[in-house]
Amino acid sequence: MSHYSNLNQDNKELKIYRPFGPSIGHCKLPQELIEDFNKDCDGIVASKEKSKIHDFSDDLVGNVKQELIISPETFEKWAPYFQKLMTAYIEAHPDNSRELQKIVFKSGWYVRSFEGDFNPLHYHTNCHVSCVGYLSLPEGIEEEWKKEDQDHYPTAGGIEMQFGQVHLFSTNTVRIRPKVGDYYIFPWWMYHMVYPFRTKGERRSFSFNVFGAPREEQKKINYYPTLIFSIIMPSLIDFSCHPNS
């Protein structure tokens, strides 16, 4: 029996999983998106001035090397793509979708973690939905995983999500071993944590939060194929965009 969830299949379209109550969405990110986000992050890291401006660590709980705000222009390019995924996730829950007809992207950031770094158990605030996507993993971490699979509770570099209490025939956790390109959507209130690893090199991911509201403009605007959205990136610049602009 595997220690890890089988959520991370090669899903090109968003799939919704309910392993223990709450819904988790999963899909594989386009290679172009991975390259764009890595290029943006590398550019920020290469500049001391940009690294200081984009530093988001004071607003997050991670015990990691760097947490950096995603550049607005990079996120704006891919906002329509994420908007479709968030729409699919929200519309998979009809009882809630009426309340979340307008979505606002908030607080997008990269997480750069290295050997020994970790993210303690936490949840996200001031939003309705959150997510995580994986951009790179340390070279050779598969060897660490092979050794660790001999243990009764392997965890290195994995993310664990928790909900509820352990009961007979019911677990309260799901552990996921990341792969480059994996992307997960989950409710803001879901507790989650990231375990440390020993392999030298960088484990890079990104996250952002989504706030939802009723679509007040619904009667005035009828050319949106899905949900209306805007983008609010912290500390840098506020702006809005439309999926068809």
FITIPA-685109 format. One record per residue (C-alpha): residue number from 1; residue in three letters; x, y, z. Coordinates in steps of 0.001 Angstrom, whole numbers, plus 500000, padded with zeros to 6 digits. Example, Ala and Ser with C-alpha at 12.3 -4.5 7.8 and 13.67 -1.06 7.14 Angstrom:
FITIPA-685109
<num->1, residu->ALA, px->512300, py->495500, pz->507800> .
<num->2, residu->SER, px->513670, py->498940, pz->507140> .
//
This chain:
FITIPA-685109
<num->1, residu->MET, px->500000, py->500000, pz->500000> .
<num->2, residu->SER, px->501425, py->503385, pz->499039> .
<num->3, residu->HIS, px->502206, py->505947, pz->501713> .
<num->4, residu->TYR, px->501168, py->508746, pz->499374> .
<num->5, residu->SER, px->497977, py->509829, pz->497662> .
<num->6, residu->ASN, px->497479, py->509069, pz->493974> .
<num->7, residu->LEU, px->496045, py->512545, pz->493353> .
<num->8, residu->ASN, px->498963, py->513631, pz->491198> .
<num->9, residu->GLN, px->498048, py->511833, pz->487994> .
<num->10, residu->ASP, px->498698, py->513400, pz->484578> .
<num->11, residu->ASN, px->495462, py->515375, pz->484524> .
<num->12, residu->LYS, px->495503, py->517864, pz->481660> .
<num->13, residu->GLU, px->492085, py->519120, pz->482690> .
<num->14, residu->LEU, px->491136, py->519977, pz->486248> .
<num->15, residu->LYS, px->489955, py->516954, pz->488241> .
<num->16, residu->ILE, px->488152, py->517290, pz->491553> .
<num->17, residu->TYR, px->489051, py->514885, pz->494364> .
<num->18, residu->ARG, px->487366, py->514461, pz->497730> .
<num->19, residu->PRO, px->489758, py->512194, pz->499648> .
<num->20, residu->PHE, px->488424, py->513056, pz->503089> .
<num->21, residu->GLY, px->485554, py->515520, pz->502824> .
<num->22, residu->PRO, px->486895, py->518784, pz->501389> .
<num->23, residu->SER, px->487476, py->518994, pz->497649> .
<num->24, residu->ILE, px->490953, py->519147, pz->496129> .
<num->25, residu->GLY, px->491377, py->520100, pz->492469> .
<num->26, residu->HIS, px->494392, py->518866, pz->490479> .
<num->27, residu->CYS, px->495820, py->519317, pz->487007> .
<num->28, residu->LYS, px->499148, py->519558, pz->485172> .
<num->29, residu->LEU, px->500405, py->523051, pz->484337> .
<num->30, residu->PRO, px->501484, py->523990, pz->480786> .
<num->31, residu->GLN, px->505240, py->523882, pz->480248> .
<num->32, residu->GLU, px->505199, py->527494, pz->479001> .
<num->33, residu->LEU, px->503665, py->528619, pz->482309> .
<num->34, residu->ILE, px->506326, py->526759, pz->484300> .
<num->35, residu->GLU, px->509048, py->528391, pz->482210> .
<num->36, residu->ASP, px->507509, py->531871, pz->482536> .
<num->37, residu->PHE, px->507169, py->531601, pz->486315> .
<num->38, residu->ASN, px->510687, py->530216, pz->486750> .
<num->39, residu->LYS, px->512110, py->532976, pz->484543> .
<num->40, residu->ASP, px->510262, py->535600, pz->486576> .
<num->41, residu->CYS, px->511444, py->534131, pz->489871> .
<num->42, residu->ASP, px->515049, py->533821, pz->488623> .
<num->43, residu->GLY, px->514987, py->537463, pz->487541> .
<num->44, residu->ILE, px->513792, py->538580, pz->490961> .
<num->45, residu->VAL, px->516384, py->536442, pz->492763> .
<num->46, residu->ALA, px->519211, py->537779, pz->490570> .
<num->47, residu->SER, px->518523, py->541370, pz->491662> .
<num->48, residu->LYS, px->519063, py->542442, pz->495271> .
<num->49, residu->GLU, px->516775, py->545415, pz->494712> .
<num->50, residu->LYS, px->513964, py->543276, pz->493248> .
<num->51, residu->SER, px->514421, py->540649, pz->495949> .
<num->52, residu->LYS, px->513902, py->543314, pz->498573> .
<num->53, residu->ILE, px->510876, py->544834, pz->496833> .
<num->54, residu->HIS, px->509240, py->541438, pz->496223> .
<num->55, residu->ASP, px->509997, py->540030, pz->499689> .
<num->56, residu->PHE, px->506750, py->538645, pz->501140> .
<num->57, residu->SER, px->508163, py->536654, pz->504061> .
<num->58, residu->ASP, px->506772, py->538925, pz->506788> .
<num->59, residu->ASP, px->503231, py->538032, pz->505676> .
<num->60, residu->LEU, px->503746, py->534250, pz->505550> .
<num->61, residu->VAL, px->504537, py->531491, pz->508043> .
<num->62, residu->GLY, px->507122, py->529514, pz->506068> .
<num->63, residu->ASN, px->510509, py->528682, pz->507577> .
<num->64, residu->VAL, px->512145, py->528841, pz->504150> .
<num->65, residu->LYS, px->514892, py->530749, pz->502353> .
<num->66, residu->GLN, px->512694, py->533122, pz->500321> .
<num->67, residu->GLU, px->509062, py->533973, pz->499700> .
<num->68, residu->LEU, px->508719, py->536439, pz->496830> .
<num->69, residu->ILE, px->505734, py->538199, pz->495253> .
<num->70, residu->ILE, px->505001, py->537086, pz->491693> .
<num->71, residu->SER, px->505523, py->539929, pz->489212> .
<num->72, residu->PRO, px->502119, py->541365, pz->488197> .
<num->73, residu->GLU, px->502929, py->541278, pz->484484> .
<num->74, residu->THR, px->503795, py->537566, pz->484703> .
<num->75, residu->PHE, px->500666, py->536710, pz->486630> .
<num->76, residu->GLU, px->498492, py->538833, pz->484359> .
<num->77, residu->LYS, px->499571, py->536792, pz->481324> .
<num->78, residu->TRP, px->498345, py->533586, pz->482941> .
<num->79, residu->ALA, px->495376, py->534984, pz->484870> .
<num->80, residu->PRO, px->492828, py->533847, pz->482211> .
<num->81, residu->TYR, px->494205, py->530300, pz->482492> .
<num->82, residu->PHE, px->493938, py->530275, pz->486278> .
<num->83, residu->GLN, px->490527, py->531898, pz->486016> .
<num->84, residu->LYS, px->489263, py->528900, pz->484010> .
<num->85, residu->LEU, px->490643, py->526477, pz->486601> .
<num->86, residu->MET, px->489132, py->528409, pz->489494> .
<num->87, residu->THR, px->485828, py->528602, pz->487624> .
<num->88, residu->ALA, px->485833, py->524826, pz->487141> .
<num->89, residu->TYR, px->486593, py->524264, pz->490820> .
<num->90, residu->ILE, px->483920, py->526668, pz->492049> .
<num->91, residu->GLU, px->481265, py->525434, pz->489620> .
<num->92, residu->ALA, px->481866, py->521856, pz->490815> .
<num->93, residu->HIS, px->480159, py->523021, pz->494015> .
<num->94, residu->PRO, px->476716, py->524334, pz->492949> .
<num->95, residu->ASP, px->475686, py->525244, pz->496496> .
<num->96, residu->ASN, px->478610, py->527682, pz->496714> .
<num->97, residu->SER, px->479024, py->528848, pz->493125> .
<num->98, residu->ARG, px->476144, py->531336, pz->493348> .
<num->99, residu->GLU, px->477986, py->533161, pz->496134> .
<num->100, residu->LEU, px->481296, py->533258, pz->494246> .
<num->101, residu->GLN, px->480356, py->534578, pz->490798> .
<num->102, residu->LYS, px->483094, py->537215, pz->490869> .
<num->103, residu->ILE, px->486636, py->536140, pz->491744> .
<num->104, residu->VAL, px->489607, py->538275, pz->492726> .
<num->105, residu->PHE, px->493160, py->536939, pz->492631> .
<num->106, residu->LYS, px->495122, py->538021, pz->495691> .
<num->107, residu->SER, px->498559, py->537573, pz->497212> .
<num->108, residu->GLY, px->500543, py->535559, pz->494652> .
<num->109, residu->TRP, px->504002, py->534435, pz->495747> .
<num->110, residu->TYR, px->506894, py->532041, pz->495077> .
<num->111, residu->VAL, px->508316, py->529785, pz->497800> .
<num->112, residu->ARG, px->512015, py->528906, pz->497555> .
<num->113, residu->SER, px->512955, py->526158, pz->500006> .
<num->114, residu->PHE, px->516207, py->524253, pz->500452> .
<num->115, residu->GLU, px->517423, py->521338, pz->502560> .
<num->116, residu->GLY, px->516091, py->521650, pz->506106> .
<num->117, residu->ASP, px->513416, py->524240, pz->505250> .
<num->118, residu->PHE, px->509789, py->523574, pz->506094> .
<num->119, residu->ASN, px->506348, py->525154, pz->506246> .
<num->120, residu->PRO, px->504485, py->524587, pz->509526> .
<num->121, residu->LEU, px->500839, py->523595, pz->509770> .
<num->122, residu->HIS, px->498726, py->526575, pz->508692> .
<num->123, residu->TYR, px->495776, py->527780, pz->506631> .
<num->124, residu->HIS, px->495266, py->530873, pz->504469> .
<num->125, residu->THR, px->493215, py->533884, pz->505532> .
<num->126, residu->ASN, px->491267, py->536690, pz->503790> .
<num->127, residu->CYS, px->490255, py->534481, pz->500857> .
<num->128, residu->HIS, px->487934, py->531648, pz->499844> .
<num->129, residu->VAL, px->490193, py->529414, pz->497769> .
<num->130, residu->SER, px->493937, py->528818, pz->497676> .
<num->131, residu->CYS, px->496336, py->526758, pz->495603> .
<num->132, residu->VAL, px->499890, py->525520, pz->495096> .
<num->133, residu->GLY, px->501861, py->524762, pz->491934> .
<num->134, residu->TYR, px->505299, py->523159, pz->491652> .
<num->135, residu->LEU, px->508002, py->524722, pz->489474> .
<num->136, residu->SER, px->511191, py->522786, pz->490330> .
<num->137, residu->LEU, px->512554, py->520074, pz->492620> .
<num->138, residu->PRO, px->516105, py->519337, pz->493809> .
<num->139, residu->GLU, px->518055, py->517094, pz->491467> .
<num->140, residu->GLY, px->518433, py->513710, pz->493111> .
<num->141, residu->ILE, px->515484, py->513960, pz->495481> .
<num->142, residu->GLU, px->514121, py->510736, pz->493959> .
<num->143, residu->GLU, px->517027, py->508888, pz->495622> .
<num->144, residu->GLU, px->516063, py->510370, pz->498980> .
<num->145, residu->TRP, px->512486, py->509271, pz->498364> .
<num->146, residu->LYS, px->513569, py->505704, pz->497515> .
<num->147, residu->LYS, px->515420, py->505416, pz->500823> .
<num->148, residu->GLU, px->512612, py->507063, pz->502731> .
<num->149, residu->ASP, px->510011, py->504708, pz->501289> .
<num->150, residu->GLN, px->511530, py->502040, pz->503511> .
<num->151, residu->ASP, px->510325, py->504025, pz->506516> .
<num->152, residu->HIS, px->506865, py->503623, pz->508021> .
<num->153, residu->TYR, px->506000, py->507313, pz->507500> .
<num->154, residu->PRO, px->507951, py->508940, pz->504625> .
<num->155, residu->THR, px->507506, py->512694, pz->504406> .
<num->156, residu->ALA, px->510553, py->514399, pz->502801> .
<num->157, residu->GLY, px->509550, py->517431, pz->500722> .
<num->158, residu->GLY, px->505897, py->516395, pz->500693> .
<num->159, residu->ILE, px->502810, py->518455, pz->501408> .
<num->160, residu->GLU, px->500262, py->517129, pz->503892> .
<num->161, residu->MET, px->496670, py->518354, pz->504105> .
<num->162, residu->GLN, px->494509, py->517781, pz->507169> .
<num->163, residu->PHE, px->490825, py->517906, pz->507966> .
<num->164, residu->GLY, px->488727, py->516638, pz->510852> .
<num->165, residu->GLN, px->489519, py->513820, pz->513255> .
<num->166, residu->VAL, px->490630, py->510231, pz->512797> .
<num->167, residu->HIS, px->487705, py->507807, pz->513052> .
<num->168, residu->LEU, px->487102, py->504174, pz->512320> .
<num->169, residu->PHE, px->487442, py->503698, pz->508533> .
<num->170, residu->SER, px->488254, py->507396, pz->508102> .
<num->171, residu->THR, px->491572, py->509199, pz->507837> .
<num->172, residu->ASN, px->492099, py->512915, pz->508457> .
<num->173, residu->THR, px->495211, py->513512, pz->506338> .
<num->174, residu->VAL, px->496364, py->513179, pz->502754> .
<num->175, residu->ARG, px->500064, py->513359, pz->501832> .
<num->176, residu->ILE, px->501165, py->514340, pz->498342> .
<num->177, residu->ARG, px->504670, py->513965, pz->496927> .
<num->178, residu->PRO, px->505113, py->516896, pz->494499> .
<num->179, residu->LYS, px->506004, py->516649, pz->490829> .
<num->180, residu->VAL, px->507033, py->519559, pz->488628> .
<num->181, residu->GLY, px->503890, py->520855, pz->486959> .
<num->182, residu->ASP, px->501467, py->519611, pz->489609> .
<num->183, residu->TYR, px->498840, py->522184, pz->490554> .
<num->184, residu->TYR, px->496335, py->521845, pz->493407> .
<num->185, residu->ILE, px->493318, py->523922, pz->494430> .
<num->186, residu->PHE, px->491811, py->523691, pz->497914> .
<num->187, residu->PRO, px->489601, py->525646, pz->500365> .
<num->188, residu->TRP, px->491236, py->528440, pz->502353> .
<num->189, residu->TRP, px->490477, py->526760, pz->505684> .
<num->190, residu->MET, px->492226, py->523483, pz->504908> .
<num->191, residu->TYR, px->495203, py->523015, pz->507200> .
<num->192, residu->HIS, px->498354, py->522024, pz->505337> .
<num->193, residu->MET, px->502081, py->521761, pz->505942> .
<num->194, residu->VAL, px->505296, py->521044, pz->504025> .
<num->195, residu->TYR, px->507947, py->518690, pz->505391> .
<num->196, residu->PRO, px->511716, py->519330, pz->505158> .
<num->197, residu->PHE, px->514034, py->517318, pz->502913> .
<num->198, residu->ARG, px->517784, py->516554, pz->502939> .
<num->199, residu->THR, px->518720, py->516672, pz->499247> .
<num->200, residu->LYS, px->520733, py->519742, pz->498262> .
<num->201, residu->GLY, px->518986, py->522013, pz->495808> .
<num->202, residu->GLU, px->515837, py->524073, pz->495488> .
<num->203, residu->ARG, px->512215, py->523041, pz->495849> .
<num->204, residu->ARG, px->510283, py->525881, pz->494178> .
<num->205, residu->SER, px->506538, py->526386, pz->494240> .
<num->206, residu->PHE, px->504024, py->529199, pz->493925> .
<num->207, residu->SER, px->500702, py->529953, pz->495571> .
<num->208, residu->PHE, px->497994, py->532560, pz->495377> .
<num->209, residu->ASN, px->494667, py->533184, pz->497045> .
<num->210, residu->VAL, px->491242, py->533833, pz->495535> .
<num->211, residu->PHE, px->488433, py->535859, pz->497039> .
<num->212, residu->GLY, px->484918, py->535372, pz->495739> .
<num->213, residu->ALA, px->481820, py->537589, pz->495750> .
<num->214, residu->PRO, px->478373, py->537744, pz->494065> .
<num->215, residu->ARG, px->478533, py->539045, pz->490511> .
<num->216, residu->GLU, px->476983, py->542505, pz->490853> .
<num->217, residu->GLU, px->477732, py->543303, pz->487201> .
<num->218, residu->GLN, px->475814, py->540293, pz->485887> .
<num->219, residu->LYS, px->472901, py->542344, pz->484477> .
<num->220, residu->LYS, px->475149, py->544993, pz->482964> .
<num->221, residu->ILE, px->477791, py->542758, pz->481367> .
<num->222, residu->ASN, px->476962, py->539684, pz->479321> .
<num->223, residu->TYR, px->480118, py->538951, pz->477359> .
<num->224, residu->TYR, px->481967, py->536932, pz->480014> .
<num->225, residu->PRO, px->482021, py->533240, pz->479134> .
<num->226, residu->THR, px->482760, py->532344, pz->482762> .
<num->227, residu->LEU, px->483413, py->534244, pz->485981> .
<num->228, residu->ILE, px->484472, py->537868, pz->486201> .
<num->229, residu->PHE, px->487852, py->538368, pz->487821> .
<num->230, residu->SER, px->490364, py->540984, pz->488861> .
<num->231, residu->ILE, px->493859, py->540796, pz->490279> .
<num->232, residu->ILE, px->495311, py->542327, pz->493416> .
<num->233, residu->MET, px->499015, py->541743, pz->493975> .
<num->234, residu->PRO, px->500372, py->542834, pz->497375> .
<num->235, residu->SER, px->502938, py->545567, pz->497899> .
<num->236, residu->LEU, px->503617, py->546177, pz->494202> .
<num->237, residu->ILE, px->500656, py->547387, pz->492178> .
<num->238, residu->ASP, px->496892, py->546907, pz->492025> .
<num->239, residu->PHE, px->495225, py->546355, pz->488666> .
<num->240, residu->SER, px->492281, py->544661, pz->487044> .
<num->241, residu->CYS, px->491954, py->542734, pz->483807> .
<num->242, residu->HIS, px->489292, py->540849, pz->481905> .
<num->243, residu->PRO, px->489556, py->537381, pz->480355> .
<num->244, residu->ASN, px->488804, py->538722, pz->476895> .
<num->245, residu->SER, px->490920, py->541865, pz->476963> .
//
